[in-house]
Amino acid sequence: MVLLDTQIGGYSPRRWGYTTAADADATIVGAGYFSDGVTKGMKVGDLVGVVATTGPKYKLYQVASVSGAAATVAAPTAIT
């Protein structure tokens, strides 16, 4: 997972990029999938673009909750 941009002043969702070879939507939206998301700076409302090597090539998720060091994302929007 990599931070793609930052915002100076005020709050704007940050954009993150992530690549997976085999994880399905059900796995990615599972609680705490991004186990170190908070440690890396993820916040509720941030956007996570996921590129897959199989299936739809790109999906956009949004961070729905954080707990401890982990972040959980909501169901994706597919862009094919």
N, C-alpha and C positions, 0 to 999 in steps of 0.2 A: 504494500500500500504506500502511495506517495502523495504528498500534498502538491496540488497543481498550481494553486495561487493563494494569495493572502489579501486581506482587506485592511486598509489603514483607516481608522476612525469609524465609529459606529459599528453596527453588526450587519454583516452580510454573510449568507451561507458560504462556507469554503467548499471548494471542489477537490475531491480526492480521486485518484485513479488506482484500480486494482485489476490484476489479471489472474484468471483461474483456468485450469485445464478441464476440470471435470465436475465442479460443484454445481448442483442444481439450485433453482430458486428456493426450494424448500429448505435447503441447507444454509444458503446465504442469509435468509431472513430469520434463521433460528437465533434464539437468545444468545447474545454474546459472541456471535460469529467472529467479529473483529475483536479478539480478546485483548489486544493492546491498543485499541482505537482511542480511548481517552488518554492514555499515556502519550500517544502521538499527537493529540490535540483535537480529536473529533468531538463535535458538539451536536446536540439535537438540532435538526434542521439542515445540517451539512449535506451536500450531495456527493454520492459515490458512483462514479462511472465504472462499470465492470466490463472488461473485455474477456470474452470466452473464446477458447480455441475450437469449441464445438457448439452447435446450436446457434441461436441468435448471437451475432458477434458482439453486440453492445447493448447493455441495459443500464438504466439510470435508477439508482436507489436513493432513499433519503434516510438519514439517521433519525430513528423514531425514539430511541431511549438510550441512556447510558447508565451503567451500574458498575461501581468500582473502577477498574481499568478497561472494562469492555463496553463496546458499542453495538447496538442492535439496529438493523435497518428495516424499513418497511418494504412491502411488495414493490417490484420494479415496474418501470415503464419501459417496454421494449422499443428499440429503435433498430429496424432491420434494413 
